[in-house]
Amino acid sequence: MAGVFFIDGIRRWLRRRRREQKLRLAAQWPVTQAEINHWQVLNADEEAAGIGAPFQIEAGFHFKINGEYFGGYLRSVGLGLHEAESKAQGSPIVNVRYDPANPDSVAVLAEDNDKSLPFRVFSG
C-alpha cells in the first residue's frame, strides 16, 4: 500500500515539473486576446484545491491568428461553489500566450490576466 502513495507522489511531481517547464517556455511566446465562449464549474484539480475551495472554473476560449481560429481552456484557482458559480459568466477578454510555430499550443498565465478576469487563473 505504501508503494501506491510513493508512485502517486512521483506522478504528481512529474506533472508539476512538466507544467512548470511549459510555463517557462510560454513566458517567451507572443500574447493575443481571446474571448471566453463556455463556462463550467468543476471539482478542483488536486494541485488547485484547498480547504474551503474544492471547485474550479473551467473556461473555453477562442482567438484568431492570421485569419484562423484557435482555442483552449483555462482554469481558476480553487474556489468555493457559490463564488465559482457567480464568477463563471460573461464574455471577458483573456490574454493568451501561443506558440508561434504551433498556435494550438497555448498557455494562460495568471500575471497576464490579473485585471481582466474576476478570479485568479491557475497558470497552465
C-alpha positions in Angstrom: 0.0 0.0 0.0 2.8 2.4 0.8 4.2 1.9 -2.7 1.0 3.3 -4.2 1.4 6.6 -2.3 5.0 6.7 -3.4 4.1 6.3 -7.1 1.3 8.9 -6.8 3.8 11.3 -5.3 6.2 10.8 -8.2 3.4 11.2 -10.7 2.3 14.5 -9.1 5.9 15.7 -9.1 6.4 14.8 -12.8 3.2 16.5 -13.8 4.1 19.7 -11.8 7.6 19.7 -13.4 6.2 19.4 -16.9 3.7 22.2 -16.2 6.5 24.5 -14.9 8.7 23.8 -17.9 5.8 24.7 -20.3 5.1 27.9 -18.3 8.8 28.9 -18.6 8.7 28.4 -22.4 5.3 30.1 -22.7 6.6 33.2 -21.0 8.5 33.9 -24.2 5.6 33.4 -26.6 3.6 36.3 -28.0 0.4 37.4 -26.3 -3.0 37.7 -28.0 -6.5 38.4 -26.8 -9.1 35.6 -26.7 -12.8 35.6 -25.9 -14.4 33.1 -23.5 -17.2 31.2 -25.0 -18.0 28.5 -22.5 -18.0 28.3 -18.7 -18.1 25.2 -16.4 -17.7 24.7 -12.7 -15.8 21.5 -11.9 -14.3 19.7 -8.9 -10.8 21.3 -8.4 -7.7 19.5 -9.5 -5.6 18.2 -6.7 -3.0 20.9 -7.2 -5.5 23.8 -7.1 -7.9 22.6 -4.4 -7.7 24.0 -0.9 -9.7 24.0 2.3 -13.0 25.6 1.6 -12.0 25.8 -2.1 -12.9 22.5 -3.7 -14.1 23.8 -7.1 -12.6 25.4 -10.1 -13.9 27.4 -13.0 -13.0 26.0 -16.5 -13.5 28.3 -19.4 -13.2 27.5 -23.1 -11.9 30.3 -25.2 -11.1 31.1 -28.9 -8.8 33.5 -30.6 -7.8 34.3 -34.2 -4.3 34.4 -35.7 -3.7 35.2 -39.4 -7.4 34.6 -40.1 -7.5 31.1 -38.5 -9.3 30.3 -35.2 -7.6 28.5 -32.4 -8.7 27.8 -28.8 -8.1 26.3 -25.5 -9.1 26.2 -21.9 -8.1 27.9 -18.7 -8.9 27.1 -15.1 -9.2 29.2 -12.0 -7.5 28.7 -8.7 -9.6 26.7 -6.2 -12.9 28.5 -5.2 -16.0 27.8 -3.1 -19.1 26.7 -5.0 -21.0 30.0 -4.7 -18.0 32.1 -5.7 -17.3 29.9 -8.7 -20.9 29.9 -9.9 -21.2 33.6 -9.5 -17.9 34.4 -11.4 -18.4 32.0 -14.2 -20.3 34.3 -16.6 -20.0 36.9 -19.3 -17.5 37.1 -22.1 -14.4 38.8 -20.7 -11.2 39.1 -22.8 -8.4 36.8 -21.8 -4.7 37.3 -22.5 -3.4 34.1 -24.0 0.2 33.1 -25.0 0.6 30.9 -28.0 3.5 29.1 -29.7 4.0 30.9 -33.0 5.2 27.6 -34.5 2.0 25.8 -33.3 -0.8 28.2 -32.2 -2.8 25.2 -30.9 -0.2 25.1 -28.1 -1.4 27.8 -25.6 -0.8 28.9 -22.1 -2.8 31.3 -19.9 -0.7 33.0 -17.2 -2.0 34.4 -14.0 0.2 37.5 -14.3 -1.2 38.3 -17.8 -4.8 38.3 -16.5 -4.7 39.7 -13.0 -7.1 42.6 -14.0 -9.1 41.1 -16.9 -10.9 38.3 -15.0 -13.0 38.3 -11.9 -10.9 35.4 -10.5 -7.3 34.3 -10.4 -6.1 31.9 -13.1 -4.3 28.7 -12.3 -1.4 29.2 -14.7 -1.2 26.5 -17.3 
